[in-house]
Amino acid sequence: MEKYSMPTRIYSGTDSLDKLNEFKNESILMVCDAFLPGTPTLKKIEDEIDPSNKCEEFSDVKPDPPLTNIMEGIQQFLKLRPTIMVAIGGGSAIDTAKAIRFFGEKIGKLDIKCFIAVPTTSGTGSEVTNTAVVSDTEAKRKIPILEDYLTPDIALLDPELVMTAPKSVTAFSGMDVLTHALEALVATNATLFSDALAEEAIDVITHCLVECYQHGDNTKARKIVHEASNIAGTAFNNAGLGICHSIAHQIGANFHVPHGLANTMLLPYVVAYNTSNSKTAMHKVAVAAKKAGIAAPSVGDKLAVQRMIGKIRQMARHMDCPMTLKDFGVDPKDAYAAADTVVANAKKDATFPTNPVDPTDEDLKKVYEAVIR
């Protein structure tokens, strides 16, 4: 029996923040990126919150949220005992909010009435997923927390909030969307529902992401990419992901490579590996390439997949993405030395089991070592 769910209520557009006006006489904990306090972006959101609410902010959010910072957020959660949580920012901020809620509700024995996510990057899809990825910095591991109730109740997609993002953030987070879509498309739990969302996200990102990178003030392109991030998140929340993410999580934990960039480096090799070892995966990627106009309708599946891989590399070039760890600044000796640890922890990652092919340790090592230099 297949299951498909889309529990988050999604509001998209430059007026979507108006939904915050509806909350009155609540205790609100806002979890936001560290750079947001004092910015016009956060003020725009704060202005939408009715003064009858008691509102506090936790902004000590760090990339790849470490457990130590999450514990600080939990302490504030327990003192305020919020009825509403609002997560504002990129994936790290939303994941931090989810983790604070996960532990805070258990320790404080209380239930949040409503959890709202306001993404300020077009990438993670965390505003519609049940997953929070946190970091154990001592063990150099990323640990996913997966609970359906952590899925935000409401997602507010205001394209104006992403227009001031640095170009690198637009590139890396946007390529993360493409990775979500391509992995969800071939994941073992994929359904017709998730396939439709994944295919559309692939089409949008391959046509509009570079435009957002080159012309960040294009509101129309920003809006559609923001929505594509959302639907790709819904796709993988239902279908699962795969070894691109399971290895990328380890690259991020060991070398502090931004998550979207780690996925960008790995994605051509993962698509090639999965499609070479699964006819179903090859056909699905080929169909998506043809629907997106990346490959002509008449070409065979193998050539269509090559066109898709070529498109990934072309987009990365146009957005100045370093495509190896060496280019990013990692010493290849250190990267090679970490190979066994990366492989071992990738196999433990929650995204690993839904990969369409069950890779050997040697397979994983080859994919990882392909991006070292």
Secondary structure as UniProt FT lines:
FT   STRAND          9..12
FT   TURN            14..15
FT   HELIX           16..22
FT   STRAND          27..32
FT   TURN            34..35
FT   TURN            37..38
FT   HELIX           40..46
FT   TURN            47..48
FT   TURN            51..52
FT   STRAND          54..58
FT   HELIX           67..80
FT   STRAND          84..89
FT   HELIX           91..108
FT   STRAND          114..119
FT   HELIX           126..128
FT   STRAND          131..136
FT   TURN            137..140
FT   STRAND          141..146
FT   HELIX           148..150
FT   STRAND          154..157
FT   HELIX           159..162
FT   TURN            163..164
FT   HELIX           167..186
FT   TURN            188..189
FT   HELIX           192..214
FT   TURN            216..217
FT   HELIX           219..239
FT   HELIX           243..255
FT   HELIX           259..277
FT   HELIX           279..291
FT   TURN            292..293
FT   TURN            297..298
FT   HELIX           301..318
FT   TURN            319..320
FT   HELIX           325..328
FT   HELIX           332..337
FT   HELIX           339..348
FT   TURN            350..351
FT   TURN            353..354
FT   HELIX           361..369
FT   TURN            370..372
//
